[in-house]
Amino acid sequence: MNPKYAELKNRLMEIYDLTRAGAVLEWDQETMMPPKGGQARAEQLATLAHISHEKFTSPEIGRLLEELRPFEESLPYESDEASLIRVARRDYQKQSPVPAELTAEMTRTGAMAREAWVEAKNRSDFKLFLPHLEKTIELKHRYIDCFGAADNPYDILLDDYERDMTTAEVQQIFEVLKKDLVPLIAAIRARSDAVDDRCLHGYFSTDRQREFCLDVISRFGFNIDSWRLDPTVHPFTTSFAIDDIRITTHYYENFINAAIFGCMHECGHGLYDNGSDSVLERTLLCGGASLAWHESQSRMWENLVGRSRAFWKFFYTKLQAAFPDRFKNVEMETFYRAINKVQPSLIRMEADEATYGLHIILRFELEQEILQGKLHLQDLPEAWNARMKAYLGVDVPDDAHGVLQDTHWAWGSFGYFPTYSLGNIIGAQLWEIILTEIPDLYTQFEHSEFSALREWLREHLYKYGRKFTPPELRQRILGGPIDVGPFIRYLKHKYAEIYGIS
């Protein structure tokens, strides 16, 4: 092995270990930590963030990256060595302008804001969260200033989650999406009485929900030796290693959908991380290429798989056995239509596939207005409620069901939300390709067979981790740019059958 490359790799593995240690602390904060541990946890996370940032942006790393250019250029582009050097250089260039002290302060603030958000949501009082959000936005502006002038400051934040994509590109995609979604939703609304979803509401034991969810995701690829499933306030997935995947969900005793589809969603994230080639372990190449590609997997396993009729031809009898009082006398077709009912709703994570995109567009627009100074934070609940009324026609009853429903802003994750809808779109593009290569896929689902899908995704996407940029992956797998067409075709075909619309 090239000695300079060996030195770089060893340094990067040490830094990777530090970041994963921080991830363990964050996971614990979200799942197990007692409430009074928040202040100390914030300091612990800030310390790890400061050390790892200093180590990664050190002159020694910069020197090695420059000295390894000839070695990189001598190797095939797809080689592990060339890919690691290339990805490390890009990350180094993005992180170097940012002081370690600022990185630590953003981490500390996010950890404390998360605890304030939980309390504010429980009390449905935005004012409790407001000072923390103000500090977060102040730090975001300082972060943006590290990079000098930009066509759109939001581009810098978006790039943290979706490399090489601009705000203008997202706006263009979302305009096309909205143009197709609005008339589709209107047509469905005119037939709203065609679907009855009362069977999804009632009493559902959380223990039985967990048991059923574990059965489903175990067939997807969840393995008790390498994965965990735990409850939390706001579901998420994290991985500490290829074979240490942590997924979470939230159980409601009066609504069955949230936990079931939440588990499928988070399992999709976990399958992506778990599918990285083992040679990428403990390197910057391990994990997903971007958040949009990651969300393409969570949304694919949740919706394209989990909300399909074929899926429930196998699993519905199991659901009836788990909850006989609720589903014994409910036909599978009634249940299938219920879980696919389109109706404007308050909560993003519980939204149907058609209206979900409007939830994302709303957040995308508000984030830009906040960063541009067009929207004052104290006015955010009012702006949120007005846009929910305008876009979805719903009245927001309180802050908990409105502006406080998501944890992303508490952690400072501005720029993340657009990737959910981009993931929906990419997932549908992938799906059309997969169906041509595995034409009996739905028949396999009817027999609880998911290995062909999982292995196709591993071979074409998962195993590469971060070796390719999002645009490179789009060209390699999709054959071109992001295209809204397949997603709209999927929705129109599905809802034409369910609602009898053309």
Secondary structure, DSSP 4 states (H G I P E B T S, - for coil): --HHHHHHHHHHHHHHHHHHHHHHHHHHHHHT--GGGHHHHHHHHHHHHHHHHHHHTSHHHHHHHHHTHHHHHTS-TTSHHHHHHHHHHHHHHHHTTS-HHHHHHHHHHHHHHHHHHHHHHHHT-HHHHHHHHHHHHHHHHHHHHTT---S-HHHHHHHHHSTT--HHHHHHHHHHHHHHHHHHHHHHHTTGGG---GGGBS---HHHHHHHHHHHHHHHT--TTTEEEEE-SS--EEEEETTEEEEEE--BTTBSHHHHHHHHHHHHHHHHHHTS-GGGTTSTTSS-S-HHHHHHHHHIIIIIITTSHHHHHHHHHHHHHH-HHHHTTS-HHHHHHHHT-----S-GGG--TTTHHHHHHHHHHHHHHHHTTSS-GGGHHHHHHHHHHHHH-----SSTTTTTS-STTTTT-TT-THHHHHHHHHHHHHHHHHHHHSTTHHHHHHTT--HHHHHHHHHHTGGGTTSS-HHHHIIIIISSS--SHHHHHHHHHHHHHHH---
